[in-house]
């Protein structure tokens, strides 16, 4: 039965979309995850005290996801070594859930108040629109009424005697004459009937006499009303100037060449638009294309191994999830070799040597049969068992595997040994591979060795030995290899999140490497 909706559902849904979904990696100590949960708990409590409800909600949800879904998937979750951290996380979980419910209640009150305020504003806006529409209609009606002109009187034949029309015309004449009185104008007078009498000045300005009774009643009324005065003569044409006027540039001489003003500069620097971020899916295609070019140019080659981790299932030889043991063992074999680790030595590590070490380490740590092991625990075991020498350790590097500078630090660490052989165990995306460096004549070659099964030509299944004949090709190989491991959810995470050192343990781009060199 679906739960009833709450006023803050939309708000909380928006906040949930901002919460990342980290994936646990057994290659990182579980205590790092418990440390992160403690930090999230502290931030949650601080946000609650300051009434920053949105931040408190996000931190609470992140804490709950980490404690209930991420940490329990770690291979060390049931180890007795972390029993106290496990118990503390469960107790804090109850506190967070209780406080989170209180926060949601306050969110409901806030959102309900926001809705009521919004509805109030909508009602007020509707009333204001209606008032404005009514006011506009009133103004339009008033303007239309003021613009209406009185209609001309209509005369039905036989209803108005002819003498009334003549009388109206005479009254109009008298009214017009009265307008001129008192303003210093001469009132125009009607012309005399004597054709021999001289024309006065006022007579010259009036071409027609006022109509008489006979005119109104005669057939000549049509000719009177259709009279059109003569248009005045046009003005004389203006003569065009003999020369065009001077231009502005001809009146303002240019300065000498050596005194030309410098180009104008903007008063303020123009802000540059940030470079668009290339989507990870497009970067994958670019990296793949670059890697194919390296193989076509013979700078890189891929060789198949005859075995892979987990191929044998018998007790003592099962190397499933044993990459954290296989990679450093290959590094040891490489440093002991004369010219570089052979394919036979790599296959022997996978099928023979890795199994017993996996059993011993998992038993000592209280882990299950196929549990992944943290690299630092493997290194401690190898040093204790004299499998590796502490003085061969060169250093550790890590960061964003898609960052050229971070990968460059790894390659530099491999090359710090000069002409001597070196090797690295690279931990990335819940898997460990080995990179070995060797000198071949005047060139330096690098082999990336992966114990996971590849599908090679002829449907052959086995691990891979990828040879790169210079450092630049190795960097191209690492970019192609790492981008090929990214899932669709990883790609979405990379596109939405910039690299953050503080959250690197949950970033799918994170890598860590340990480097050794021969003495």
FIPATOR-315244 format. One record per residue (C-alpha): residue in three letters; z, y, x. Coordinates in steps of 0.02 Angstrom, whole numbers, padded with zeros to 5 digits, always signed. Each point is the difference from the previous one (the first is absolute). Layout:
<sites>
ALAZYX/...
</sites>
This chain:
<sites>
UNK+00000+00000+00000/UNK-00054+00164+00080/UNK+00137+00122+00040/UNK+00004+00167-00091/UNK-00071+00148+00091/UNK+00110+00132+00078/UNK-00035+00187+00020/UNK-00007-00016+00191/UNK-00122-00148+00005/UNK-00147+00106+00056/UNK+00102+00091+00132/UNK+00069-00161+00074/UNK-00171-00082-00002/UNK-00067+00144+00103/UNK+00141-00018+00125/UNK-00025-00188+00015/UNK-00181+00027+00052/UNK+00064+00094+00154/UNK+00106-00145+00061/UNK-00081-00106+00138/UNK+00003-00190-00010/UNK+00044-00061+00176/UNK-00037-00177+00056/UNK+00130-00094+00100/UNK-00044-00063+00173/UNK+00102-00135+00085/UNK-00054+00073+00167/UNK+00124+00141-00024/UNK+00187-00033+00001/UNK+00078-00012-00172/UNK+00139+00117+00052/UNK-00132+00139+00010/UNK-00032-00025-00185/UNK+00186+00004-00039/UNK+00016+00160+00102/UNK-00140+00076-00103/UNK+00087-00050-00161/UNK+00158+00090+00059/UNK-00100+00159+00033/UNK-00081-00008-00172/UNK+00171-00024-00080/UNK+00068+00155+00089/UNK-00150+00105-00054/UNK+00021-00060-00179/UNK+00183+00050-00006/UNK-00035+00170+00079/UNK-00139+00036-00125/UNK+00111-00050-00145/UNK+00138+00119+00055/UNK-00123+00146+00010/UNK-00075-00047-00170/UNK-00172-00025+00076/UNK-00042-00129-00132/UNK-00179-00036+00053/UNK+00047-00032+00182/UNK+00151-00103-00052/UNK-00108-00106-00114/UNK-00129-00034+00138/UNK+00132-00046+00129/UNK+00088-00114-00125/UNK-00160-00091-00044/UNK-00046-00019+00183/UNK+00171-00070+00040/UNK-00008-00126-00143/UNK-00174-00057+00048/UNK+00050-00023+00181/UNK+00159-00097-00038/UNK-00066-00110-00141/UNK-00182-00032+00049/UNK-00031+00039+00184/UNK+00150-00059+00099/UNK+00019-00168-00092/UNK-00175-00047+00062/UNK+00052+00019+00182/UNK+00016-00163+00095/UNK+00174+00048+00059/UNK+00065+00043-00175/UNK+00103-00161-00017/UNK+00059+00000+00180/UNK+00189-00001+00017/UNK-00013+00136+00132/UNK-00038+00128-00137/UNK+00118-00060-00136/UNK+00104+00160-00003/UNK-00155+00113-00015/UNK-00063-00107-00144/UNK+00165+00012-00093/UNK+00014+00188+00026/UNK-00176+00028-00065/UNK+00040-00094-00161/UNK+00157+00103-00031/UNK-00091+00164+00029/UNK-00136-00059-00117/UNK+00121+00004-00147/UNK+00054+00177+00042/UNK-00180+00060+00011/UNK-00047-00078-00167/UNK+00147+00082-00089/UNK-00036+00172+00073/UNK-00185-00019-00033/UNK+00031-00028-00186/UNK+00101+00162-00005/UNK-00142+00092+00084/UNK-00124-00066-00127/UNK+00114+00058-00142/UNK+00001+00177+00071/UNK-00189-00009+00021/UNK-00016-00046-00184/UNK+00102+00153-00051/UNK-00104+00114+00112/UNK-00166-00068-00061/UNK+00053+00010-00183/UNK+00049+00183+00027/UNK-00167+00033+00085/UNK-00093-00076-00146/UNK+00097+00104-00127/UNK-00033+00159+00100/UNK-00184-00044+00015/UNK-00012-00033-00187/UNK+00085+00166-00035/UNK-00125+00092+00109/UNK-00143-00090-00087/UNK+00064+00055-00171/UNK+00021+00179+00060/UNK-00175-00002+00074/UNK-00072-00066-00164/UNK+00087+00138-00099/UNK-00062+00131+00122/UNK-00178-00065-00013/UNK+00009+00007-00189/UNK+00069+00179+00004/UNK-00137+00055+00119/UNK-00133-00079-00109/UNK+00067+00090-00155/UNK+00010+00165+00093/UNK-00177-00020+00062/UNK-00061-00038-00176/UNK+00090+00156-00067/UNK-00079+00110+00134/UNK-00172-00074-00030/UNK+00014+00027-00188/UNK+00058+00180+00025/UNK-00142+00038+00120/UNK-00126-00074-00119/UNK+00068+00108-00142/UNK-00010+00159+00104/UNK-00180-00035+00050/UNK-00061-00018-00182/UNK-00111+00152-00052/UNK-00012+00066-00181/UNK-00154-00067-00083/UNK-00137+00123-00052/UNK-00002+00046-00185/UNK-00126-00093-00100/UNK-00100+00082-00137/UNK-00066-00102-00140/UNK-00157+00076-00074/UNK+00041+00093-00158/UNK+00186+00018+00035/UNK+00000+00156+00113/UNK-00103+00153-00050/UNK-00114+00074+00131/UNK+00089+00166+00001/UNK+00162-00085+00062/UNK-00092-00062+00156/UNK-00064+00176+00034/UNK+00174+00069-00028/UNK+00074-00123+00128/UNK-00130+00050+00129/UNK+00037+00183-00027/UNK+00189-00029+00020/UNK-00033-00095+00162/UNK-00098+00148+00066/UNK+00140+00122-00042/UNK+00129-00117+00081/UNK-00102-00007+00162/UNK-00017+00189+00004/UNK+00186+00023-00019/UNK+00030-00102+00158/UNK-00080+00136+00107/UNK+00102+00143-00070/UNK+00132+00070+00117/UNK-00069-00083+00157/UNK-00122+00134+00057/UNK-00157-00095-00052/UNK-00141+00073-00102/UNK-00021-00093-00160/UNK-00181-00056-00014/UNK-00089+00082-00143/UNK-00139-00066-00105/UNK-00174+00063+00043/UNK-00082+00128-00115/UNK-00138-00049-00115/UNK-00108+00141+00068/UNK-00117-00077+00128/UNK-00036+00171+00075/UNK+00183+00035+00042/UNK+00051-00021+00184/UNK+00103-00156+00049/UNK+00178+00030+00055/UNK+00091-00088+00144/UNK+00101-00107-00120/UNK-00154-00045-00096/UNK-00075-00072+00158/UNK+00139-00128+00013/UNK-00024-00066-00177/UNK-00166-00078-00040/UNK+00033-00039-00183/UNK+00072+00105-00141/UNK+00132-00075-00111/UNK-00080-00100-00139/UNK-00026+00088-00165/UNK+00016-00072-00172/UNK-00186-00024-00010/UNK-00003-00090+00169/UNK+00135-00120-00053/UNK-00090-00042-00159/UNK-00176-00005+00074/UNK-00097-00135+00089/UNK+00015+00097+00164/UNK+00181-00062+00021/UNK-00064-00153+00093/UNK-00091+00110+00126/UNK+00157+00104+00025/UNK+00113-00147+00037/UNK-00128-00082+00115/UNK-00019+00151+00111/UNK+00032-00033+00186/UNK+00034+00147+00117/UNK-00108+00019+00154/UNK+00073-00070+00164/UNK+00036+00130+00136/UNK-00124+00004+00147/UNK+00047-00109+00151/UNK+00076+00084+00154/UNK-00117+00038+00145/UNK-00012-00143+00129/UNK+00104+00014+00158/UNK-00099+00002+00162/UNK+00045-00138+00123/UNK+00069+00055+00171/UNK-00125-00003+00140/UNK+00121-00097+00116/UNK+00132-00133-00044/UNK+00183+00046+00030/UNK+00074-00054+00170/UNK+00098-00165+00007/UNK+00184-00011+00044/UNK-00034-00096+00161/UNK-00120+00135+00061/UNK+00138+00131-00018/UNK+00132-00105+00095/UNK-00058-00043+00177/UNK+00056-00169+00071/UNK+00120+00001+00148/UNK-00065-00052+00171/UNK-00011-00187+00035/UNK+00149+00003+00118/UNK+00103+00086-00134/UNK-00037-00122-00141/UNK+00161-00039-00096/UNK+00068-00177+00023/UNK-00022-00121-00146/UNK+00134+00021-00131/UNK+00141-00127-00004/UNK+00102-00049-00152/UNK+00167+00087-00012/UNK+00084-00168-00036/UNK-00047-00173+00062/UNK-00100-00097-00128/UNK+00099-00157-00046/UNK-00091-00160+00041/UNK-00013-00134-00132/UNK+00087-00162+00048/UNK-00119-00135+00055/UNK-00030-00126-00139/UNK+00089-00166+00023/UNK-00118-00147+00019/UNK+00045-00141-00122/UNK+00063-00159+00082/UNK-00137-00104-00081/UNK-00130+00110+00086/UNK+00094-00013+00166/UNK-00005-00189-00014/UNK-00189+00004-00012/UNK-00010+00118+00149/UNK+00115-00111+00106/UNK-00098-00157-00049/UNK-00166+00083+00045/UNK+00068+00054+00170/UNK+00064-00177+00034/UNK-00168-00078-00044/UNK-00084+00122+00120/UNK+00118-00057+00139/UNK-00046-00182-00028/UNK-00187+00039-00005/UNK+00014+00094+00165/UNK+00088-00151+00079/UNK+00158+00101+00029/UNK+00097-00120-00109/UNK-00007-00185-00042/UNK+00096-00116-00117/UNK+00045-00178+00053/UNK+00073-00137-00109/UNK+00156-00099+00045/UNK+00015-00184-00046/UNK+00165+00021-00092/UNK+00105+00125-00096/UNK+00181+00024-00051/UNK+00061-00120-00133/UNK-00141-00125+00026/UNK+00125-00136+00047/UNK+00137-00037-00127/UNK+00104-00132+00091/UNK+00178+00042+00050/UNK+00011+00087+00167/UNK-00184+00049-00001/UNK-00008+00104-00159/UNK-00037+00180+00051/UNK-00013+00076-00175/UNK+00055+00182+00001/UNK+00030-00017+00185/UNK-00105+00146+00061/UNK+00155+00091+00067/UNK+00025-00148+00117/UNK-00183-00040+00037/UNK-00052+00176+00057/UNK+00134+00024+00135/UNK-00025-00180+00060/UNK-00185+00036+00026/UNK+00051+00157+00097/UNK+00110-00107+00112/UNK-00142-00123+00031/UNK-00118+00143+00042/UNK+00117+00078+00128/UNK+00021-00171+00084/UNK-00187-00037+00007/UNK-00112+00033+00150/UNK-00142+00093-00087/UNK+00054+00008-00182/UNK+00066-00113-00134/UNK-00121-00140-00047/UNK-00047-00059-00175/UNK+00086-00166+00035/UNK+00163+00088+00044/UNK-00009+00102-00162/UNK-00030-00156-00103/UNK+00143-00089+00087/UNK+00118+00143-00045/UNK-00050-00009-00184/UNK+00009-00189-00020/UNK+00134-00054+00124/UNK+00113+00136+00072/UNK+00030+00112-00152/UNK+00075-00134-00116/UNK+00161-00039+00096/UNK+00038+00185+00030/UNK-00022+00037-00185/UNK+00124-00136-00048/UNK+00131+00059+00125/UNK-00011+00185-00047/UNK+00001-00029-00189/UNK+00147-00119+00014/UNK+00100+00122+00105/UNK-00032+00143-00123/UNK+00027-00106-00157/UNK-00178+00026-00063/UNK-00108-00113-00108/UNK-00130-00117+00073/UNK-00151+00117-00016/UNK+00090+00168+00007/UNK-00076+00139+00103/UNK+00104+00052+00150/UNK+00035+00176+00061/UNK-00087+00029+00169/UNK+00157+00066+00083/UNK+00091-00163-00041/UNK-00144-00098+00080/UNK+00005+00107+00158/UNK+00188-00020+00016/UNK-00019-00188-00017/UNK-00139-00009+00131/UNK+00101+00102+00124/UNK+00155-00107-00030/UNK-00103-00160+00022/UNK-00086+00068+00157/UNK-00168-00011-00085/UNK-00034+00183+00037/UNK+00060+00106+00145/UNK+00081+00165-00043/UNK-00077+00086+00152/UNK-00176-00031-00067/UNK+00032+00111-00150/UNK-00098+00163+00014/UNK+00043+00090-00162/UNK-00024+00014-00187/UNK-00117+00110-00101/UNK-00034+00022-00184/UNK-00047+00115-00143/UNK-00155+00017-00108/UNK-00130-00129+00049/UNK-00139+00110-00071/UNK+00055+00145+00112/UNK-00103+00009+00160/UNK+00145+00075+00099/UNK+00122-00136-00052/UNK-00122-00140+00042/UNK-00043+00094+00161/UNK+00182-00015+00053/UNK-00010-00189-00018/UNK-00158-00011+00105/UNK+00077+00116+00131/UNK+00153-00112+00008/UNK-00112-00150+00030/UNK-00091+00091+00140/UNK+00157+00064+00087/UNK+00007-00162+00099/UNK-00161+00046+00092/UNK-00098-00152+00057/UNK+00139-00119-00051/UNK-00011-00101-00159/UNK+00094+00063-00152/UNK+00024-00057-00180/UNK+00068+00068-00163/UNK+00067-00073-00161/UNK-00060+00115-00141/UNK+00095-00007-00166/UNK-00102+00066-00147/UNK-00014-00037-00186/UNK+00123-00146-00001/UNK-00091-00085+00143/UNK+00007-00006+00190/UNK-00149-00012+00118/UNK-00012-00002+00190/UNK-00105+00116+00108/UNK-00028-00049+00182/UNK-00076+00106+00139/UNK-00090-00070+00154/UNK-00114+00063+00137/UNK-00172-00081+00011/UNK-00088+00062+00155/UNK-00002+00190-00012/UNK+00028+00000-00187/UNK+00158-00013-00105/UNK-00012-00112-00152/UNK+00117-00018-00149/UNK+00017-00150-00115/UNK+00076+00013-00174/UNK+00066-00173-00046/UNK+00041-00041-00182/UNK+00079-00167-00046/UNK-00045+00014-00185/UNK-00154-00100-00056/UNK-00169+00087-00002/UNK-00160-00066-00080/UNK-00120-00011+00147/UNK-00182-00049+00010/UNK-00040-00174-00062/UNK+00151+00007-00119/UNK+00115-00030+00147/UNK+00180+00052-00036/UNK+00112+00054+00141/UNK+00089+00142+00086/UNK-00100+00139+00082/UNK-00015+00069+00176/UNK-00085+00171-00010/UNK-00059+00067+00168/UNK-00019+00187+00033/UNK-00080+00052+00164/UNK+00078+00173+00012/UNK+00145+00101-00070/UNK-00108+00097-00123/UNK-00065-00161-00076/UNK+00179-00064-00015/UNK+00048+00156-00097/UNK-00150-00025-00115/UNK+00050-00183-00024/UNK+00179+00046-00046/UNK-00060+00128-00130/UNK-00118-00128-00077/UNK+00128-00141+00005/UNK+00142+00104-00074/UNK-00105+00080-00138/UNK-00066-00171-00052/UNK+00179-00056-00032/UNK+00035+00138-00126/UNK+00006-00052-00183/UNK-00053+00108-00147/UNK+00180+00055-00028/UNK+00015+00041+00186/UNK-00157+00107-00010/UNK+00070+00091-00151/UNK+00163+00032+00094/UNK-00092+00066+00154/UNK-00106+00118-00106/UNK+00153+00070-00090/UNK+00123+00012+00146/UNK-00006+00081+00169/UNK+00078-00089+00147/UNK+00189+00028+00001/UNK+00105-00062+00146/UNK+00155-00005-00112/UNK-00084-00120-00121/UNK-00105-00098+00123/UNK+00085-00167-00036/UNK-00078+00005-00174/UNK-00171+00063+00054/UNK-00140-00131+00012/UNK-00068+00090+00154/UNK+00155-00026+00106/UNK-00011-00106+00157/UNK+00113-00044+00146/UNK-00046-00076+00167/UNK+00093-00070+00150/UNK-00088-00003+00169/UNK+00031-00109+00153/UNK-00086-00004+00170/UNK+00001-00118+00149/UNK+00103+00040+00152/
</sites>
